[in-house]
Amino acid sequence: MKITIENALSNYSFYENFIPLNVQNMIEESPEQFTVLGARSKEEYAGIVIAKKNIDLSLMRIHYIAVSDWNKNTGLEEMFLYLLEDIASVEKIRQIHFEYNGDRNEYFYYMDGLLRKNNWTSFRPKSFNYLLSRNGIMQELRYNKHFNSNNHLVFFEWGLFPANERLEVLRGEGKWYPHNHSPFNDDEKIEKSSLGVKLDGKVIGWFIIQRVEKQTIIVKSIFLKEEFRSAQNCIQLLIIGFIQTLKLPGWQYLILNLDDQNKQLQLFVERVLRRAVLNKSVEFISKKKVL
C-alpha cells in the first residue's frame, strides 16, 4: 500500500480532525514555527507528526506523533523521524527533542527502541503532570501545619512588578533560569495575580499561572534560583502560590507540571495533596544532536 507523506499544513482540512485541540491552537497562533508532516494512503489517514522550531535555541521539539492502528509498528514513525532530522539539518537546527506523553506500555517500549536504534537517547522522565481539583486543594492543605515559613522571602503580585526590575530579570534568561521557565513567555496571557518572590530585594523566583479554559488554571512555571531551592523554600512557594490562586473565581481544576529534578515538590504533592490529585501523567524526553 503506497503511503504519501506531505506538508500537512498544505492539506490542513484533511488532517485537522486528527490533531489535538490544544495543539491546533498552538499551530494557528504561529504556523511559521511548526513543521507538520502528514501521511495518507489515497484518502485514508495514516499518521501525523508535529514539531515546533525554536531558531534562537537551535532546537526542534516533537510535540505530537500518531499513526493509525493499522500503521503502528510498520516503520512510519521511523520515516517521520528521518524526515524531521533532514529538515532540521537543512535549517541548521542543532538538536531535536522528542517529548512523549503516555504510559510505559508496549508502544512506549517500541518507540524507545526505535529511537535508540537511530542514535537518540533513551526515554527518561522530563516532568510529572498533575491535574488537581480546587475543592481537593482547599480540603487537603492545612497551611499552618505543612511547612515552616522562611520569613526572609517576600512575595509580590507579578502584575505590579515595576518595568525596570522586569528588565533586570529578563536579562537573566539563559544565565540563572532556562527559557522554558521564563516568566515572560506569552506574557500577555499570564494572570496578573501570579506571584514573584524576592530575597534581600532581589527576585529569586516566581509562581506563574494562566487560565487556559474557563474552569482550568495551569501553573506555567514554579521556579526558584538554584542556590535558594531548598525543600522549605520550594514548598512555601507552592503553598503561597496555591493560596493566591484560590482567590481567583470560577476555576475548578489546576494543572501542575513539575520537572523531574523537583523531587521535593513531587513528594509533597503525592503525600500531602494526594486526595486532590485527579490524574497524574509522566512526560518523557529523548534527544538527538543533528549538527
VENUR-V461147 format. One record per pair of residues at least 24 apart in sequence whose ideal C-beta (glycine too) atoms are under 6 Angstrom apart, sorted by the first residue. I is the first residue (numbers start at 0). J is the second residue. D is the distance in whole Angstrom. If there is no record, write none. Layout:
i & j & d
I & J & D
I & J & D
//
This chain:
i & j & d
0 & 40 & 5
2 & 38 & 5
2 & 40 & 6
2 & 45 & 6
3 & 39 & 6
4 & 36 & 6
4 & 38 & 5
5 & 37 & 6
7 & 35 & 4
7 & 37 & 3
7 & 47 & 6
8 & 35 & 5
14 & 47 & 6
17 & 44 & 6
17 & 47 & 6
22 & 49 & 6
22 & 63 & 5
34 & 86 & 6
36 & 79 & 6
36 & 82 & 6
38 & 75 & 6
45 & 70 & 5
46 & 70 & 6
46 & 75 & 5
48 & 79 & 4
50 & 83 & 6
57 & 92 & 5
57 & 93 & 4
58 & 94 & 5
59 & 87 & 5
59 & 92 & 5
59 & 95 & 5
60 & 96 & 5
61 & 97 & 4
72 & 109 & 6
77 & 113 & 6
84 & 289 & 6
87 & 289 & 5
88 & 289 & 5
93 & 289 & 6
93 & 290 & 5
94 & 288 & 5
95 & 287 & 5
95 & 289 & 6
96 & 284 & 6
96 & 286 & 5
97 & 285 & 5
98 & 282 & 6
98 & 284 & 5
99 & 283 & 5
100 & 280 & 6
100 & 282 & 5
114 & 285 & 5
119 & 285 & 5
119 & 287 & 4
120 & 285 & 5
120 & 286 & 5
122 & 283 & 4
122 & 285 & 5
124 & 259 & 5
124 & 281 & 6
124 & 283 & 6
125 & 259 & 6
125 & 282 & 5
125 & 284 & 4
126 & 256 & 5
126 & 258 & 6
126 & 282 & 5
127 & 257 & 5
127 & 265 & 6
127 & 281 & 6
128 & 256 & 5
128 & 280 & 5
129 & 255 & 5
129 & 268 & 6
129 & 276 & 5
129 & 279 & 5
130 & 254 & 6
130 & 277 & 5
130 & 278 & 4
131 & 253 & 5
131 & 275 & 5
131 & 276 & 6
132 & 275 & 6
132 & 277 & 6
133 & 251 & 5
135 & 274 & 6
135 & 275 & 3
136 & 241 & 6
136 & 275 & 5
139 & 272 & 5
139 & 274 & 6
139 & 275 & 5
145 & 271 & 6
146 & 234 & 5
146 & 235 & 5
149 & 231 & 6
149 & 232 & 6
149 & 235 & 6
151 & 198 & 6
152 & 196 & 5
153 & 197 & 5
154 & 194 & 5
154 & 196 & 5
154 & 239 & 6
155 & 195 & 5
156 & 192 & 6
157 & 193 & 4
157 & 195 & 5
158 & 191 & 3
160 & 195 & 6
168 & 202 & 5
175 & 224 & 6
176 & 222 & 6
180 & 220 & 5
180 & 222 & 5
182 & 207 & 5
192 & 243 & 6
194 & 240 & 6
194 & 243 & 6
203 & 227 & 5
206 & 236 & 6
206 & 240 & 3
208 & 244 & 6
214 & 250 & 5
214 & 251 & 5
214 & 252 & 6
215 & 252 & 5
216 & 250 & 5
216 & 253 & 5
217 & 254 & 4
218 & 255 & 5
230 & 263 & 4
233 & 263 & 5
233 & 264 & 5
234 & 267 & 5
237 & 264 & 6
//
